[in-house]
Amino acid sequence: MWKNLNHDQLIYEFGETGWIHAGSDERRKRNMELTAVRRGSRVQYLPGPVA
């Protein structure tokens, strides 16, 4: 599904209990897909959708 959307960023936030953050910008179409995971008190962004 992600590859079929023209977007700047899609971020799968924090797994099954999280959400998908969709970022759009007319000037920037980076088509970035990231996954946000908690590592202690910090958030790390990993490339691609990670289950």
Biopython code that builds the backbone (N, CA, C, O; Angstrom):
import numpy as np
from Bio.PDB.StructureBuilder import StructureBuilder

atoms = [
    (1, "MET", "N", (0.819, -1.194, 0.000)),
    (1, "MET", "CA", (0.000, 0.000, 0.000)),
    (1, "MET", "C", (0.862, 1.256, 0.000)),
    (1, "MET", "O", (0.553, 2.205, -0.720)),
    (2, "TRP", "N", (1.933, 1.288, 0.786)),
    (2, "TRP", "CA", (2.749, 2.483, 0.938)),
    (2, "TRP", "C", (3.343, 2.919, -0.382)),
    (2, "TRP", "O", (3.444, 4.118, -0.643)),
    (3, "LYS", "N", (3.732, 1.994, -1.205)),
    (3, "LYS", "CA", (4.416, 2.318, -2.458)),
    (3, "LYS", "C", (3.473, 2.964, -3.475)),
    (3, "LYS", "O", (3.937, 3.578, -4.436)),
    (4, "ASN", "N", (2.177, 2.836, -3.282)),
    (4, "ASN", "CA", (1.204, 3.386, -4.221)),
    (4, "ASN", "C", (0.776, 4.815, -3.883)),
    (4, "ASN", "O", (-0.037, 5.402, -4.598)),
    (5, "LEU", "N", (1.312, 5.377, -2.804)),
    (5, "LEU", "CA", (0.942, 6.729, -2.387)),
    (5, "LEU", "C", (2.058, 7.711, -2.726)),
    (5, "LEU", "O", (3.230, 7.429, -2.479)),
    (6, "ASN", "N", (1.695, 8.869, -3.294)),
    (6, "ASN", "CA", (2.663, 9.929, -3.532)),
    (6, "ASN", "C", (2.693, 10.783, -2.269)),
    (6, "ASN", "O", (1.721, 11.471, -1.957)),
    (7, "HIS", "N", (3.824, 10.739, -1.535)),
    (7, "HIS", "CA", (3.888, 11.353, -0.213)),
    (7, "HIS", "C", (5.291, 11.864, 0.069)),
    (7, "HIS", "O", (6.241, 11.558, -0.651)),
    (8, "ASP", "N", (5.397, 12.638, 1.120)),
    (8, "ASP", "CA", (6.711, 13.044, 1.604)),
    (8, "ASP", "C", (7.207, 11.992, 2.595)),
    (8, "ASP", "O", (8.264, 11.395, 2.389)),
    (9, "GLN", "N", (6.447, 11.762, 3.672)),
    (9, "GLN", "CA", (6.827, 10.761, 4.669)),
    (9, "GLN", "C", (5.605, 9.988, 5.154)),
    (9, "GLN", "O", (4.530, 10.557, 5.346)),
    (10, "LEU", "N", (5.785, 8.683, 5.347)),
    (10, "LEU", "CA", (4.839, 7.848, 6.071)),
    (10, "LEU", "C", (5.623, 7.205, 7.201)),
    (10, "LEU", "O", (6.652, 6.570, 6.970)),
    (11, "ILE", "N", (5.135, 7.369, 8.424)),
    (11, "ILE", "CA", (5.848, 6.825, 9.578)),
    (11, "ILE", "C", (4.896, 5.915, 10.354)),
    (11, "ILE", "O", (3.862, 6.357, 10.856)),
    (12, "TYR", "N", (5.268, 4.634, 10.440)),
    (12, "TYR", "CA", (4.535, 3.662, 11.237)),
    (12, "TYR", "C", (5.001, 3.854, 12.675)),
    (12, "TYR", "O", (6.135, 3.518, 13.017)),
    (13, "GLU", "N", (4.121, 4.396, 13.513)),
    (13, "GLU", "CA", (4.505, 4.814, 14.855)),
    (13, "GLU", "C", (4.162, 3.759, 15.910)),
    (13, "GLU", "O", (2.986, 3.506, 16.170)),
    (14, "PHE", "N", (5.158, 3.156, 16.506)),
    (14, "PHE", "CA", (5.065, 2.367, 17.732)),
    (14, "PHE", "C", (4.243, 1.094, 17.636)),
    (14, "PHE", "O", (3.571, 0.734, 18.602)),
    (15, "GLY", "N", (4.274, 0.406, 16.516)),
    (15, "GLY", "CA", (3.708, -0.942, 16.403)),
    (15, "GLY", "C", (2.197, -1.026, 16.418)),
    (15, "GLY", "O", (1.496, -0.076, 16.069)),
    (16, "GLU", "N", (1.710, -2.194, 16.834)),
    (16, "GLU", "CA", (0.276, -2.498, 16.745)),
    (16, "GLU", "C", (-0.614, -1.542, 17.515)),
    (16, "GLU", "O", (-1.763, -1.335, 17.124)),
    (17, "THR", "N", (-0.127, -0.956, 18.590)),
    (17, "THR", "CA", (-0.944, -0.026, 19.374)),
    (17, "THR", "C", (-0.747, 1.414, 18.916)),
    (17, "THR", "O", (-1.265, 2.336, 19.545)),
    (18, "GLY", "N", (-0.016, 1.615, 17.843)),
    (18, "GLY", "CA", (0.307, 2.954, 17.361)),
    (18, "GLY", "C", (-0.571, 3.398, 16.211)),
    (18, "GLY", "O", (-1.752, 3.055, 16.149)),
    (19, "TRP", "N", (0.002, 4.153, 15.311)),
    (19, "TRP", "CA", (-0.716, 4.762, 14.204)),
    (19, "TRP", "C", (0.246, 4.992, 13.052)),
    (19, "TRP", "O", (1.449, 4.767, 13.181)),
    (20, "ILE", "N", (-0.290, 5.442, 11.923)),
    (20, "ILE", "CA", (0.536, 5.821, 10.776)),
    (20, "ILE", "C", (0.456, 7.327, 10.617)),
    (20, "ILE", "O", (-0.628, 7.890, 10.466)),
    (21, "HIS", "N", (1.609, 7.972, 10.653)),
    (21, "HIS", "CA", (1.720, 9.420, 10.452)),
    (21, "HIS", "C", (1.992, 9.642, 8.968)),
    (21, "HIS", "O", (2.963, 9.114, 8.425)),
    (22, "ALA", "N", (1.137, 10.422, 8.315)),
    (22, "ALA", "CA", (1.320, 10.729, 6.895)),
    (22, "ALA", "C", (1.690, 12.197, 6.753)),
    (22, "ALA", "O", (0.957, 13.076, 7.206)),
    (23, "GLY", "N", (2.838, 12.459, 6.119)),
    (23, "GLY", "CA", (3.282, 13.831, 5.888)),
    (23, "GLY", "C", (3.248, 14.153, 4.404)),
    (23, "GLY", "O", (3.730, 13.381, 3.576)),
    (24, "SER", "N", (2.679, 15.292, 4.084)),
    (24, "SER", "CA", (2.588, 15.710, 2.694)),
    (24, "SER", "C", (3.114, 17.128, 2.566)),
    (24, "SER", "O", (2.855, 17.976, 3.420)),
    (25, "ASP", "N", (3.847, 17.379, 1.505)),
    (25, "ASP", "CA", (4.404, 18.702, 1.246)),
    (25, "ASP", "C", (4.485, 18.855, -0.270)),
    (25, "ASP", "O", (5.132, 18.054, -0.946)),
    (26, "GLU", "N", (3.848, 19.855, -0.787)),
    (26, "GLU", "CA", (3.834, 20.053, -2.243)),
    (26, "GLU", "C", (5.230, 20.235, -2.833)),
    (26, "GLU", "O", (5.468, 19.888, -3.990)),
    (27, "ARG", "N", (6.151, 20.778, -2.040)),
    (27, "ARG", "CA", (7.508, 21.032, -2.542)),
    (27, "ARG", "C", (8.419, 19.830, -2.401)),
    (27, "ARG", "O", (9.388, 19.695, -3.149)),
    (28, "ARG", "N", (8.116, 18.942, -1.438)),
    (28, "ARG", "CA", (9.002, 17.801, -1.177)),
    (28, "ARG", "C", (8.214, 16.512, -1.294)),
    (28, "ARG", "O", (7.236, 16.314, -0.574)),
    (29, "LYS", "N", (8.621, 15.652, -2.175)),
    (29, "LYS", "CA", (8.007, 14.332, -2.348)),
    (29, "LYS", "C", (9.102, 13.284, -2.233)),
    (29, "LYS", "O", (9.494, 12.668, -3.224)),
    (30, "ARG", "N", (9.593, 13.086, -1.013)),
    (30, "ARG", "CA", (10.712, 12.165, -0.797)),
    (30, "ARG", "C", (10.286, 10.701, -0.790)),
    (30, "ARG", "O", (11.130, 9.811, -0.900)),
    (31, "ASN", "N", (8.980, 10.442, -0.662)),
    (31, "ASN", "CA", (8.464, 9.075, -0.594)),
    (31, "ASN", "C", (9.225, 8.240, 0.433)),
    (31, "ASN", "O", (9.615, 7.105, 0.160)),
    (32, "MET", "N", (9.432, 8.819, 1.627)),
    (32, "MET", "CA", (10.137, 8.131, 2.710)),
    (32, "MET", "C", (9.161, 7.286, 3.519)),
    (32, "MET", "O", (8.069, 7.740, 3.859)),
    (33, "GLU", "N", (9.558, 6.061, 3.821)),
    (33, "GLU", "CA", (8.804, 5.193, 4.720)),
    (33, "GLU", "C", (9.701, 4.869, 5.905)),
    (33, "GLU", "O", (10.821, 4.386, 5.734)),
    (34, "LEU", "N", (9.202, 5.137, 7.107)),
    (34, "LEU", "CA", (9.973, 4.931, 8.328)),
    (34, "LEU", "C", (9.113, 4.222, 9.368)),
    (34, "LEU", "O", (7.885, 4.230, 9.286)),
    (35, "THR", "N", (9.775, 3.609, 10.347)),
    (35, "THR", "CA", (9.101, 3.041, 11.502)),
    (35, "THR", "C", (9.702, 3.657, 12.750)),
    (35, "THR", "O", (10.921, 3.660, 12.920)),
    (36, "ALA", "N", (8.851, 4.180, 13.624)),
    (36, "ALA", "CA", (9.297, 4.762, 14.889)),
    (36, "ALA", "C", (9.177, 3.698, 15.979)),
    (36, "ALA", "O", (8.116, 3.099, 16.154)),
    (37, "VAL", "N", (10.274, 3.466, 16.712)),
    (37, "VAL", "CA", (10.269, 2.509, 17.819)),
    (37, "VAL", "C", (10.855, 3.177, 19.057)),
    (37, "VAL", "O", (11.735, 4.032, 18.957)),
    (38, "ARG", "N", (10.358, 2.778, 20.221)),
    (38, "ARG", "CA", (10.897, 3.300, 21.480)),
    (38, "ARG", "C", (12.102, 2.471, 21.893)),
    (38, "ARG", "O", (12.067, 1.241, 21.863)),
    (39, "ARG", "N", (13.154, 3.152, 22.274)),
    (39, "ARG", "CA", (14.365, 2.530, 22.817)),
    (39, "ARG", "C", (14.625, 3.229, 24.154)),
    (39, "ARG", "O", (15.347, 4.223, 24.223)),
    (40, "GLY", "N", (14.022, 2.686, 25.206)),
    (40, "GLY", "CA", (14.091, 3.364, 26.501)),
    (40, "GLY", "C", (13.270, 4.633, 26.445)),
    (40, "GLY", "O", (12.082, 4.587, 26.125)),
    (41, "SER", "N", (13.882, 5.771, 26.752)),
    (41, "SER", "CA", (13.174, 7.050, 26.718)),
    (41, "SER", "C", (13.332, 7.767, 25.380)),
    (41, "SER", "O", (12.834, 8.880, 25.214)),
    (42, "ARG", "N", (14.013, 7.146, 24.433)),
    (42, "ARG", "CA", (14.252, 7.775, 23.121)),
    (42, "ARG", "C", (13.416, 7.109, 22.030)),
    (42, "ARG", "O", (12.938, 5.987, 22.192)),
    (43, "VAL", "N", (13.253, 7.817, 20.929)),
    (43, "VAL", "CA", (12.564, 7.283, 19.762)),
    (43, "VAL", "C", (13.597, 7.124, 18.653)),
    (43, "VAL", "O", (14.373, 8.037, 18.373)),
    (44, "GLN", "N", (13.595, 5.959, 18.034)),
    (44, "GLN", "CA", (14.498, 5.700, 16.911)),
    (44, "GLN", "C", (13.665, 5.490, 15.660)),
    (44, "GLN", "O", (12.628, 4.828, 15.706)),
    (45, "TYR", "N", (14.113, 6.048, 14.541)),
    (45, "TYR", "CA", (13.414, 5.901, 13.271)),
    (45, "TYR", "C", (14.200, 4.938, 12.396)),
    (45, "TYR", "O", (15.361, 5.179, 12.067)),
    (46, "LEU", "N", (13.542, 3.835, 12.023)),
    (46, "LEU", "CA", (14.155, 2.805, 11.202)),
    (46, "LEU", "C", (13.632, 2.919, 9.779)),
    (46, "LEU", "O", (12.479, 3.305, 9.585)),
    (47, "PRO", "N", (14.444, 2.594, 8.777)),
    (47, "PRO", "CA", (13.973, 2.675, 7.393)),
    (47, "PRO", "C", (12.926, 1.600, 7.097)),
    (47, "PRO", "O", (13.046, 0.456, 7.536)),
    (48, "GLY", "N", (11.911, 1.991, 6.351)),
    (48, "GLY", "CA", (10.875, 1.050, 5.903)),
    (48, "GLY", "C", (9.876, 0.694, 6.980)),
    (48, "GLY", "O", (10.056, 1.036, 8.149)),
    (49, "PRO", "N", (8.815, -0.001, 6.577)),
    (49, "PRO", "CA", (7.835, -0.484, 7.557)),
    (49, "PRO", "C", (8.387, -1.728, 8.234)),
    (49, "PRO", "O", (8.688, -2.715, 7.563)),
    (50, "VAL", "N", (8.523, -1.694, 9.548)),
    (50, "VAL", "CA", (9.061, -2.811, 10.318)),
    (50, "VAL", "C", (7.968, -3.322, 11.235)),
    (50, "VAL", "O", (7.394, -2.550, 12.003)),
    (51, "ALA", "N", (7.675, -4.602, 11.166)),
    (51, "ALA", "CA", (6.607, -5.190, 12.006)),
    (51, "ALA", "C", (7.118, -5.504, 13.380)),
    (51, "ALA", "O", (6.368, -6.001, 14.219)),
]
sb = StructureBuilder()
sb.init_structure("model")
sb.init_model(0)
sb.init_chain("A")
sb.init_seg("    ")
for serial, (resi, resn, name, xyz) in enumerate(atoms, 1):
    if name == "N":
        sb.init_residue(resn, " ", resi, " ")
    sb.init_atom(name, np.array(xyz, "f"), 0.0, 1.0, " ", f" {name:<3s}", serial, name[0])
structure = sb.get_structure()
